[in-house]
Amino acid sequence: MAARLRAAYAGPALDPLRDVLDPTDADGAYAVQAINTGFWANQGRRIVGRKVGLTAKAVQAQLGVDQPDFGVLFDDMAIDNDGLLSPEQVLQPKAEAEVAIVLAADLDLPDATAADVAAATAHAIAAIEIVDSRIADWKISFADTVADNGSSAFFVLGETRKPLDGLDLYTCGMALEVNGQLASLGAGAACLGHPLEAAAWLARTLAAAGDPLRAGDIVLTGALGPMVALKPGDRVEAKIGGLGRVAFRYGN
């Protein structure tokens, strides 16, 4: 299954994985993800952090689960702010605006709280995650998206790095524009109640698995509003209260 998913990055997308994984089989799905994480790391890709997904209760309900999920961020998934994403690099991409944090200290507490995350954080950054799915037509279950590295693809970080002191990541507003037109609205509270709560869930989950977050890690804490499908030629820009702007172009 892991090999099939790796091959699907070049297309075509796969049918849902129900012939191998029960739609709610978290252990099996994370086992597939771990196989591919190890494979790619052995190929020289460098892990730079994690992403949290399924932070909206409505999306969890849609997939029949009561928890978020996570995927791995590799160094070659980063796109420069105002940079370019080629259509050849993705299958069926969508964009969502998020709060990213960068850790200043290891976070290995099995009972980590949002306060613990805040104490370990160097700064927050406006981010756009470009999600993609190797499952045809995005007909995903929880197990599909977990096995598929959290439906991850690429990410963009803004240039403004802000310490958490003085930031209100609960009420901060988010506006995502495509070609200058408003396409998605949201706020920090939409992300599992608070972006730092999403990061705390991730910290607890990884610590329990013996693979904790480390100093220097980037954490994409989850979408602040609905994701937006992309078409070649789109220019995407997100603005997040207190964190400034972040943007990229999809195609020329």
HUJOKA-V540645 format. One record per backbone hydrogen bond with DSSP energy under -1.0 kcal/mol. CO is the residue of the C=O (numbers start at 0). NH is the residue of the N-H. If there is no record, write none. Layout:
# HUJOKA-V540645
co = [CO | CO]
nh = [NH | NH]
This chain:
# HUJOKA-V540645
co = [0 | 1 | 2 | 3 | 5 | 6 | 7 | 13 | 16 | 16 | 21 | 22 | 23 | 24 | 25 | 26 | 27 | 28 | 29 | 30 | 31 | 32 | 33 | 34 | 35 | 36 | 37 | 38 | 39 | 40 | 45 | 47 | 48 | 49 | 50 | 52 | 54 | 55 | 56 | 57 | 58 | 59 | 68 | 70 | 72 | 72 | 73 | 74 | 76 | 79 | 82 | 84 | 85 | 86 | 92 | 93 | 94 | 95 | 96 | 97 | 98 | 99 | 100 | 101 | 101 | 102 | 108 | 112 | 113 | 114 | 115 | 119 | 119 | 122 | 123 | 124 | 125 | 126 | 127 | 128 | 129 | 130 | 133 | 134 | 135 | 137 | 140 | 141 | 142 | 143 | 144 | 145 | 150 | 153 | 154 | 155 | 161 | 163 | 169 | 171 | 172 | 173 | 174 | 175 | 175 | 176 | 177 | 180 | 183 | 185 | 186 | 187 | 188 | 189 | 190 | 193 | 194 | 195 | 196 | 197 | 198 | 199 | 200 | 201 | 202 | 203 | 204 | 205 | 206 | 212 | 213 | 216 | 217 | 218 | 219 | 223 | 227 | 230 | 233 | 234 | 235 | 236 | 237 | 238 | 239 | 239 | 243 | 245 | 246 | 247 | 248 | 249]
nh = [4 | 5 | 6 | 7 | 8 | 9 | 10 | 135 | 19 | 20 | 24 | 142 | 25 | 28 | 29 | 30 | 31 | 32 | 33 | 34 | 35 | 36 | 37 | 38 | 39 | 40 | 41 | 42 | 44 | 43 | 74 | 217 | 72 | 219 | 70 | 68 | 191 | 59 | 60 | 61 | 62 | 64 | 52 | 50 | 47 | 48 | 76 | 77 | 154 | 82 | 248 | 250 | 88 | 89 | 229 | 130 | 227 | 128 | 223 | 126 | 220 | 124 | 218 | 121 | 122 | 215 | 111 | 116 | 117 | 118 | 119 | 103 | 104 | 101 | 161 | 99 | 157 | 97 | 155 | 95 | 153 | 93 | 13 | 137 | 138 | 139 | 144 | 145 | 146 | 147 | 149 | 148 | 131 | 129 | 78 | 127 | 123 | 166 | 188 | 187 | 240 | 185 | 238 | 182 | 183 | 236 | 180 | 177 | 175 | 173 | 189 | 190 | 192 | 191 | 193 | 197 | 198 | 199 | 200 | 201 | 202 | 203 | 204 | 205 | 206 | 207 | 208 | 210 | 209 | 106 | 216 | 102 | 49 | 100 | 51 | 186 | 94 | 233 | 249 | 178 | 247 | 176 | 245 | 174 | 242 | 243 | 239 | 237 | 81 | 235 | 84 | 232]
